[in-house]
Amino acid sequence: MWKLIVGFIAFAALALFILMKSGGNIDMSGEKHDVSAAHEASPAASAAIEAASAALPAASAASQ
C-alpha cells in the first residue's frame, strides 16, 4: 500500500514539474472571483442572439 502512495506522489510531482517547465499557465491558488474582468459579448454574438430570439416567436406560432 505504501508503494502506491509513494508512486502517486512521485507521479504528481513529476507532472507538476513538467507542466511548470513547459511554460503552461499553472495557478495553484484556487478560483478567482474578479468582477473587474467581466466578459462582454461581441457585437456578432449579440446580433446572433437577437436574430435567434426574433425567430423564436415565429417558430412557436407555426408549431401550434
C-alpha positions, 0 to 999 in steps of 0.5 A, a space after each residue: 500500500 505504501 508503494 502506491 502512495 509513494 508512486 502517486 506522489 512521485 507521479 504528481 510531482 513529476 507532472 507538476 514539474 513538467 507542466 511548470 517547465 513547459 511554460 503552461 499557465 499553472 495557478 495553484 491558488 484556487 478560483 478567482 472571483 474578479 468582477 473587474 474582468 467581466 466578459 462582454 459579448 461581441 457585437 456578432 454574438 449579440 446580433 446572433 442572439 437577437 436574430 435567434 430570439 426574433 425567430 423564436 416567436 415565429 417558430 412557436 406560432 407555426 408549431 401550434 
